[in-house]
Amino acid sequence: MLQRIQSIYLLAVAIVSAGVIFICPLFQIEGKDGQWVYATDNLVYLSLFLGSALLALTSIFRYKNRKSQFVLGRLNIILNFFLLGFFVYLSLNVSGETVVSEKGIGMFLPIISIVFLVLANRAIKKDEDLVKSVDRLR
């Protein structure tokens, strides 16, 4: 059923991962007159964010198979942790002069996605437990 709460959470992840990345900057580069870097400026950032959005949208429409929906949510969490780790490594690069001078709100978007994905997986698990308890009564 598409009207479940996990669909709303997964839709929020898709909006954050595919829509907000065009608005919020990731970080500001020191040497280029304070130029802000967006996710669209680098193909790696863009592909990871869009991959997260695609996984979330795929998971929404897998509502008939809750186990695969749960697994897709876990894969999306891992992808967002990888993206977050990539940003942390980039911001904490200690080899000589740092390139990142100021962090933008876009670096924290994977955290927002992870929170929504955990809430969605919790709701999926609750639905699965409810179906199992009803099956025991038959």
N, C-alpha and C positions, 0 to 999 in steps of 0.2 A: 504494500500500500504506500502510495506516495505521500499521504498526508500524515505520516509519522514524524515525530520530533527529530529523529536522526536525519531525515531528509532536509530539514531546515538547517541543522548544523552542517551537513555536508554542502548545502548550497552556500552557506556563509563561507566555508573554506574555499569553494570555487570562486566566489566573488572576491575574496581577499587575495587569492593566488593569481587570478586572471584579470581582475579589474583594478584593484588598488595599486598594483605595481606600476601602472602607467602614471599614477598621480604622485605617489610618495617617492622621494629620492632615497637611494641606499646610503650614500656617503658623499663627502665633499673632498675633492683632491686639492692638496695644498699648492702644488706648483703651477697649476693652470688657472690662476686668478680666481680661485675659489669656485671652480666649476663643479656642479652637482652631477653625480653619476646615477642614472636610473637603470632599472633592470633591462630596459630595451637597448641599452648601449652595449651590452655584452651578451653574446649568444648563449653562453653557459648559464648565466643567471636567468635569462628569459626561458630557456628550455626547461630548467628545473622548476621554475614557478608554474609554467604552463603544464608540465607533467603532473604536478601536484593537483592542479585544477582539473585536468583530464581524469585522474584517478578518482577524485571526489565525484565528478559527474557520472563516471562509470559506476561508482558504488551506489549512487542514488537509484539508478535504474536496475540494480541487481537486488531489488527488494524481495523477490521471490526466493532467492537463495541467500539466507542470512549468514551462513558460514563464509561464503565467498565475499559477501559485503564486509564482514568483520576482517577477513584477511586483507582485502583491499585497503581498509582503514589502517591496518597495521603497517602495510607497505608505504602508505602515504605518510604515516608518522615517521617512519625511518627516513624517507626522502626529505621530509622537513627538518629532521635532526641533522641530516647530512648538509643541507643548505645552511642551517644555523651554524654548524661547525665550520663551514667554509667561510661564512661571514666573520665569525670570531677569529679564525686564523688570519683573515685578511686585515682585521682591525688591530690585532695584536702582533703583527709582523714586526719582529725586533731586529731584523738584519739591517743595521745602519739606520738610515733615515726613513721614517715612516711615511707612507704615501697618503694614508687616510688621516685627515686632520679633524673631521667632524662627522659623527655618525648621523644618519638620517633615520626617520621613522621606518623606512623600508627594510632596514636590517632586522627589525623586530617583528616583521610580518610572519615569519615562520613560527614564532612563539604563539601568536594569535591562532594560526592554523592548527598547531599542535593541541591547543586547549579545546578548540571546537571538534577536532578529530577524537580526542579522548572522550568528550561528552557524547559524541555520536556512537562510538564503540560501546560505551556503557549502556546506551539506550538499545543498541542492537543486541547486546548480551541479555538485557532484561527481557526483550521480546522473545529471544530464543529460550530462556528459562521458563517464560510463561507458556510457550507452546509445548515444551517438554512436560510441564506439570499437567497440562490438559490432556496430553497423550497418555499419561499414567492413569488417568481416571477412566479411560475407555476400556 
